[in-house]
Structure formats: C-alpha cells, structure tokens
Amino acid sequence: MLSESDKDLFSFLLKLDPTLSPREGLKKIIIDRMRMESRKYDLIKRRFERKYQMDFFSFKNSDLMKTPSWETEEDYFNWELAVTKLEELREEIERLTKS
C-alpha cells in the first residue's frame, strides 16, 4: 500500500512526463541528475587542464609532482577526484541508459 507522500511523488512524476511509467520517470530524473554532476566534474577537470596546460595523467607524472607545493598537491587531489568521479558517473549513466 502506498502512503500519501508516495502517491504525491508518483503524481509529480506523471506531471513531468505523462508518457513515462513511474519507473522510467524516476530513471530519467536520476540520469539527468547524474549528467548535471558529470558537467560539474568536467568543468573542474577542464579548469585544471587549462591551469597546468596538460591532462591529469601527464600532470601526475610531471616534475611538478616530484616535490609539490601545498597548492599543487591540493590541486592534484581535487583533480584526481574530478577525473575519478567523472569516469564513475559516465559508467553509471551508460549502465542506466542501457537498462
């Protein structure tokens, strides 16, 4: 039995796109949200690529990382997080799109 709040959620899903089933509507919302997150991490990644004029793999193996400053090390961790999250999100989006 569905609670009133569950019924409200299903009603909102139908209003967003009445052609989709509740499952498909929820899946679409999740994929859209993951794409927004993906864009955020892509912007972070590109900001570091512009700053250092190289991709993450090159940066990781560059002379800058032999004795990094505090700022460079912080950039490394933030850049690595962005690259990792971006890849994870892309894989999840692909998986959800196929299901």
C-alpha positions in Angstrom: 0.0 0.0 0.0 1.4 3.4 -0.9 1.5 6.3 1.5 0.1 9.7 0.6 3.6 11.1 0.1 4.4 8.1 -2.3 1.2 8.9 -4.2 2.2 12.5 -4.4 5.6 11.6 -5.8 4.0 9.3 -8.5 1.7 12.2 -9.3 4.6 14.6 -9.8 6.4 12.0 -12.0 3.3 11.8 -14.2 3.1 15.6 -14.4 6.7 15.8 -15.6 6.2 13.4 -18.4 2.9 11.5 -18.6 4.2 9.2 -21.4 6.7 7.6 -19.0 6.0 4.9 -16.4 6.9 5.8 -12.8 10.0 3.6 -13.1 11.1 5.3 -16.4 10.3 8.7 -14.9 12.4 8.1 -11.9 15.2 6.6 -14.1 15.1 9.8 -16.2 15.4 12.1 -13.2 18.3 10.1 -11.8 20.2 10.1 -15.2 19.5 13.9 -15.6 20.9 14.5 -12.1 24.0 12.4 -12.8 24.6 14.3 -16.0 24.5 17.6 -14.0 27.0 16.2 -11.6 29.1 15.0 -14.5 29.2 18.5 -16.0 30.3 19.9 -12.7 33.3 17.5 -12.5 34.1 18.1 -16.2 34.3 21.8 -15.5 36.7 21.2 -12.6 38.8 18.8 -14.8 39.0 21.4 -17.6 39.9 24.2 -15.2 43.0 22.2 -14.1 43.8 21.3 -17.6 43.9 25.0 -18.5 45.8 25.9 -15.4 48.6 23.3 -15.9 48.3 23.0 -19.7 48.2 19.2 -19.6 45.9 16.4 -18.8 45.7 14.7 -15.4 47.9 11.7 -16.4 50.7 14.0 -17.6 50.4 16.2 -14.5 50.5 13.1 -12.2 53.8 12.1 -13.9 55.3 15.6 -14.3 58.2 17.2 -12.5 55.6 19.3 -10.6 54.7 16.2 -8.5 58.2 15.3 -7.5 58.3 17.9 -4.8 54.8 19.6 -5.0 53.9 22.7 -3.2 50.9 22.6 -0.9 48.7 24.2 -3.7 50.0 21.8 -6.3 49.3 18.8 -4.0 45.8 20.1 -3.2 45.2 20.6 -7.0 46.3 17.0 -7.6 43.8 15.6 -5.1 40.9 17.8 -6.4 41.8 17.0 -10.0 42.1 13.3 -9.3 38.7 13.4 -7.5 37.1 15.1 -10.5 38.6 12.7 -13.0 37.6 9.7 -10.9 34.0 10.9 -10.3 33.6 11.8 -13.9 34.5 8.3 -15.0 32.3 6.7 -12.4 29.3 8.9 -13.4 29.8 8.2 -17.1 29.9 4.5 -16.5 26.7 4.6 -14.3 24.9 6.8 -16.9 25.8 4.3 -19.6 24.7 1.4 -17.4 21.3 3.1 -16.5 20.7 4.1 -20.1 21.0 0.5 -21.3 18.8 -0.9 -18.6 
